[in-house]
Amino acid sequence: MELTSTIQSMIAEIGELDHPEKIGLDQHLIEDLGLDSMLLLELLSSLEQTYSISIPETEYPNMTTVNACAEVVRRYQAAA
C-alpha cells in the first residue's frame, strides 16, 4: 500500500473517521479533520512503529497534513 494511503487509513482509524480515501492529502489534521493533540501523538507513535523509525518531537509541528506526514516518514526512512 502506498505511504499516503497507509497514513490516511491510520488517521481514519485513530480519529474514528469513515472513508479514509476521502481524507484529502492536504487537509489539516486538526483544523479540517478534528484530531486533537492526543490523537496526533497516537498517529505519530503508529507511524514510528509501522515504519520502524524514530521521529523527534521537533518534527511534530511540521506534521499537519497527510502529505507532510509522508514527507517526514520518507526523510527518516532514508536516514535509517
MODELLER restraints for C-alpha pairs under 7 A, 6 or more apart:
rsr = mdl.restraints
at = mdl.atoms
rsr.add(forms.Gaussian(group=physical.xy_distance, feature=features.Distance(at['CA:3:A'], at['CA:70:A']), mean=6.47, stdev=0.5))
rsr.add(forms.Gaussian(group=physical.xy_distance, feature=features.Distance(at['CA:4:A'], at['CA:66:A']), mean=6.34, stdev=0.5))
rsr.add(forms.Gaussian(group=physical.xy_distance, feature=features.Distance(at['CA:4:A'], at['CA:67:A']), mean=6.84, stdev=0.5))
rsr.add(forms.Gaussian(group=physical.xy_distance, feature=features.Distance(at['CA:4:A'], at['CA:70:A']), mean=6.13, stdev=0.5))
rsr.add(forms.Gaussian(group=physical.xy_distance, feature=features.Distance(at['CA:7:A'], at['CA:66:A']), mean=6.43, stdev=0.5))
rsr.add(forms.Gaussian(group=physical.xy_distance, feature=features.Distance(at['CA:8:A'], at['CA:20:A']), mean=5.35, stdev=0.5))
rsr.add(forms.Gaussian(group=physical.xy_distance, feature=features.Distance(at['CA:8:A'], at['CA:21:A']), mean=6.84, stdev=0.5))
rsr.add(forms.Gaussian(group=physical.xy_distance, feature=features.Distance(at['CA:8:A'], at['CA:23:A']), mean=6.33, stdev=0.5))
rsr.add(forms.Gaussian(group=physical.xy_distance, feature=features.Distance(at['CA:8:A'], at['CA:66:A']), mean=6.72, stdev=0.5))
rsr.add(forms.Gaussian(group=physical.xy_distance, feature=features.Distance(at['CA:9:A'], at['CA:20:A']), mean=5.24, stdev=0.5))
rsr.add(forms.Gaussian(group=physical.xy_distance, feature=features.Distance(at['CA:10:A'], at['CA:43:A']), mean=6.82, stdev=0.5))
rsr.add(forms.Gaussian(group=physical.xy_distance, feature=features.Distance(at['CA:11:A'], at['CA:43:A']), mean=6.75, stdev=0.5))
rsr.add(forms.Gaussian(group=physical.xy_distance, feature=features.Distance(at['CA:12:A'], at['CA:18:A']), mean=6.36, stdev=0.5))
rsr.add(forms.Gaussian(group=physical.xy_distance, feature=features.Distance(at['CA:12:A'], at['CA:20:A']), mean=5.23, stdev=0.5))
rsr.add(forms.Gaussian(group=physical.xy_distance, feature=features.Distance(at['CA:14:A'], at['CA:39:A']), mean=6.49, stdev=0.5))
rsr.add(forms.Gaussian(group=physical.xy_distance, feature=features.Distance(at['CA:14:A'], at['CA:43:A']), mean=6.89, stdev=0.5))
rsr.add(forms.Gaussian(group=physical.xy_distance, feature=features.Distance(at['CA:15:A'], at['CA:35:A']), mean=6.16, stdev=0.5))
rsr.add(forms.Gaussian(group=physical.xy_distance, feature=features.Distance(at['CA:15:A'], at['CA:39:A']), mean=6.79, stdev=0.5))
rsr.add(forms.Gaussian(group=physical.xy_distance, feature=features.Distance(at['CA:25:A'], at['CA:65:A']), mean=6.36, stdev=0.5))
rsr.add(forms.Gaussian(group=physical.xy_distance, feature=features.Distance(at['CA:25:A'], at['CA:66:A']), mean=4.85, stdev=0.5))
rsr.add(forms.Gaussian(group=physical.xy_distance, feature=features.Distance(at['CA:25:A'], at['CA:67:A']), mean=5.42, stdev=0.5))
rsr.add(forms.Gaussian(group=physical.xy_distance, feature=features.Distance(at['CA:26:A'], at['CA:65:A']), mean=5.25, stdev=0.5))
rsr.add(forms.Gaussian(group=physical.xy_distance, feature=features.Distance(at['CA:26:A'], at['CA:66:A']), mean=6.25, stdev=0.5))
rsr.add(forms.Gaussian(group=physical.xy_distance, feature=features.Distance(at['CA:26:A'], at['CA:67:A']), mean=6.23, stdev=0.5))
rsr.add(forms.Gaussian(group=physical.xy_distance, feature=features.Distance(at['CA:27:A'], at['CA:65:A']), mean=5.66, stdev=0.5))
rsr.add(forms.Gaussian(group=physical.xy_distance, feature=features.Distance(at['CA:28:A'], at['CA:64:A']), mean=5.50, stdev=0.5))
rsr.add(forms.Gaussian(group=physical.xy_distance, feature=features.Distance(at['CA:28:A'], at['CA:65:A']), mean=5.02, stdev=0.5))
rsr.add(forms.Gaussian(group=physical.xy_distance, feature=features.Distance(at['CA:29:A'], at['CA:35:A']), mean=5.77, stdev=0.5))
rsr.add(forms.Gaussian(group=physical.xy_distance, feature=features.Distance(at['CA:29:A'], at['CA:64:A']), mean=5.57, stdev=0.5))
rsr.add(forms.Gaussian(group=physical.xy_distance, feature=features.Distance(at['CA:29:A'], at['CA:65:A']), mean=5.61, stdev=0.5))
rsr.add(forms.Gaussian(group=physical.xy_distance, feature=features.Distance(at['CA:30:A'], at['CA:36:A']), mean=6.08, stdev=0.5))
rsr.add(forms.Gaussian(group=physical.xy_distance, feature=features.Distance(at['CA:48:A'], at['CA:54:A']), mean=5.63, stdev=0.5))
rsr.add(forms.Gaussian(group=physical.xy_distance, feature=features.Distance(at['CA:48:A'], at['CA:55:A']), mean=6.74, stdev=0.5))
rsr.add(forms.Gaussian(group=physical.xy_distance, feature=features.Distance(at['CA:53:A'], at['CA:76:A']), mean=6.37, stdev=0.5))
rsr.add(forms.Gaussian(group=physical.xy_distance, feature=features.Distance(at['CA:53:A'], at['CA:77:A']), mean=6.46, stdev=0.5))
rsr.add(forms.Gaussian(group=physical.xy_distance, feature=features.Distance(at['CA:62:A'], at['CA:68:A']), mean=6.75, stdev=0.5))
rsr.add(forms.Gaussian(group=physical.xy_distance, feature=features.Distance(at['CA:63:A'], at['CA:69:A']), mean=4.93, stdev=0.5))
